[in-house]
Amino acid sequence: MKYSKDEVMQYVEEEDVKFIRLAFCDVFGKQKNIAVMPQELPRAFEYGIAFDASAIAGFGDEVRSDLLLRPEPDTLMPLPWRPEHGRVVQMLSNITYPDGTPFVSDTRNLLKKAVSAAREKGFSFTFGAEQEFYLFHLDENGKPTATPCDEAGYMDIAPEDHGENVRREICLTLEQMGMRPESSHHEEGPGQNEIDFRFADALTAADHAQVFQRVVKTVAYRNGLFADFSPKPIENAPGNGFHINISLNPFDENGAFSQMIAGILSNIKAMTLFLNPSGDSYRRLGKSKAPGYISWSAENRSQLVRIPAATGEYRRAELRSPDPGANPYLAFALLIYAGLEGIEKKLRLPEAADLNLFSAGEEILQPFETLPKSFEEACAAAASSDFIKAHIPQEILSVYLNR
């Protein structure tokens, strides 16, 4: 449900809300918040709530440290795990300078700009997120252990699958918060799980992908487990992917869908730093169904981009390289800009790679360009890219390059 400011005020009063969390994220996508009491809501809507930006990763130093959070009323959602009496709700917030201008490193605002750029050219993009995570036992002090919650495999069921009830609770919690999980199942790794979202507009999909990790971690902890979204939690097991499904509307205006994919493929090396932002990301790529080559094909899960079997509004491209460490606002913004570049330049797709790249020999693989094989390679590709410089503020790029 979309709320206005007045409706938020009415909801807070009628539902006995005592704390309103104004949420945002740093440049890496880690969620932050400040809680205010109901009587502070009018001030938050009109003027914003100040915070010390110098303490947030990528937000600058002490010289210009005052920034404001301005909540968006239509992002109101309850936090169901908090008490029924004296309830807690959350709103996502825009970040501005004291004069009201948008903060340059507000990645949610960068996605808004990308959406507007697409709209001006007559296109809209929708996204569906698939995030994987491991569930590990906690020790007697509530600290994560290295012991996964089960030894089940792909799409196994209880009793082998010990995560079934946790996934159920996560999905029901997401629904209570107004989000739309589509499916859930056990993944290939021991204790590894996946929950997929139905497609939505870019901003809504990014908001939900960002909030999702917090919900999973909270529900897991309530069940005595630790949810690990890192790219490679177990050395000899599959890594965690953040598969991104991308649809284009209108779908195939003069071949725009294939041009969109061509634009993504042509810029994927430069974007990899933001899709796979840690050193551990490169221990995942090229192994256990995580792509290592720049290629595409229909339905083939060994490719970087695959076109799943679907028709009409469900026609989409699935990008398989990102991992859950990615900031979804930056990831979706870059994919929109890359897709638009492909459409504007009428880029042609290379031939489909209708073969299994995981079992192909050296001679077959030689013509394929590879994704960056290390964090350093990814940094070099981003730093030398005119595409990245055009769409990522220098302030954010510098933080990623010097992480």
Residue, then its C-alpha position, 0 to 999 in steps of 0.5 A: m500500500k502507498y501512503s501519503k504523509d497524512e495517512v502515515m500520521q493517521y496510521v501511526e496514531e491508530e496502530d499504536v506506533k511508538f518508534i519510526r525507523l528512518a532507514f537508508c544505506d551506505v554506498f555498499g548497500k548496508q542498511k542503517n537507521i535512526a529511530v524517532m518518536p511519533q511526535e517528531l514525524p512532522r519535523a521529519f517530513e518537513y525539514g528532515i532529521a539530521f545525522d553525522a555523515s562522517a561516521i558512515a562508510g563513503f559519506g565523507d569526513e568531518v568537514r561537511s558532516d551534517l546530512l538530513l534524512r527525509p522519509e518517503p511516506d509511500t515506503l512505510m512498512p511494519l516490522p512484524w518481529r517487534p512488539e504488537h503494543g508500542r509497534v515499530v515501523q520503517m520508512l526508507s529515506n532520501i538523503t539531502y544536504p542541509d539546503g535540500t539538494p540530494f546527497v551525491s552518494d545517496t545510491r537510492n537517488l542514483l537509481k531514481k535518476a536511472v529510472s528517469a533517464a529510461r523513461e525519457k527514452g520511452f522505456s521502463f525496466t523491471f527487476g526480479a531478485e534471487q538471493e542465496f544465503y547459508l544458515f549456520h548454527l549459533d554457539e552458546n554465546g549467540k556467535p556464528t559457527a562454521t556448522p551449517c544447519d543441515e546437509a541437504g541438497y538442491m530442492d530437498i525437503a524435510p526432514e533433510d532440509h532443516g531450513e524449511n520452517v525458517r524460509r516459511e517464516i521469512c516469506l510470511t514476514l515479508e508478506q506482512m511487510g508488503m513484499r512479494p516473495e515468489s518462491s523458496h527452496h533449499e539450494e545445492g550447498p549444505g544449509q544453503n537456501e534461496i528466496d526469489f522475488r516477483f518482478a517489480d519496478a526498479l526502485t521497488a525491487a531494489d528497496h525489497a532486495q535491500v530490506f530482504q537481507r535484514v529480514v532474513k538475518t532477523v528471522a534466522y537469529r530468532n531461530g538460533l541461526f546465522a544467515d550468511f550472505s557472503p559470496k563464498p561461506i564454505e570453500n568447497a561448496p557453491g557460493n551465494g549468488f544474487h541473480i538479477n532478472i531484467s525485463l524491458n518494456p516495451f519488450d522488443e521495440n525494434g529489437a530493443f531486448s537483444q540490444m539491451i542484453a548486448g549493452i550489458l555484456s559490453n559493459i559487464k567488465a567495468m560493472t563487475l566491481f559493483l556487482n561483486p564488490s569484495g575479494d571473496s567475490y572472486r573465489r566464487l566466480g567461475k565455480s559451481k555454476a557461477p559464471g566466469y566468461i562473458s557469454w549468453s544463451a537461452e536457458n543455459r545455466s553455465q552462461l553469464v546471461r541466460i534467457p529463461a523459457a518464458t513468454g509475454e510479460y515473463r520474458r526476461a534476461e537473467l544475469r548470474s554473476p552478481d553476489p549478495g554483497a552488491n548494493p542493489y541500487l547501484a547494480f540496477a542503475l548500472l544495468i539500466y544505463a548499460g541496457l540503454e546504451g545498447i539500445e541507443k547504439k543498436l548493439r548486436l548480440p554475439e552468437a549464443a554460446d549453446l554449450n556447457l562452459f563448465s565442462a568445455g576444453e581450453e580450445i573451445l573457451q579461448p575465444f571467450e572474454t573472461l570476467p575479472k578474476s580478482f578484485e584488483e582486476a575489477c578495480a582496474a576495469a572500473a577505473s578505466s571505464d568511461f561508462i562507469k565515470a559517466h554514471i557513478p559519482q567520483e566520490i563513490l568510485s573512489v571509495y570502492l577502488n580504495r576499499 
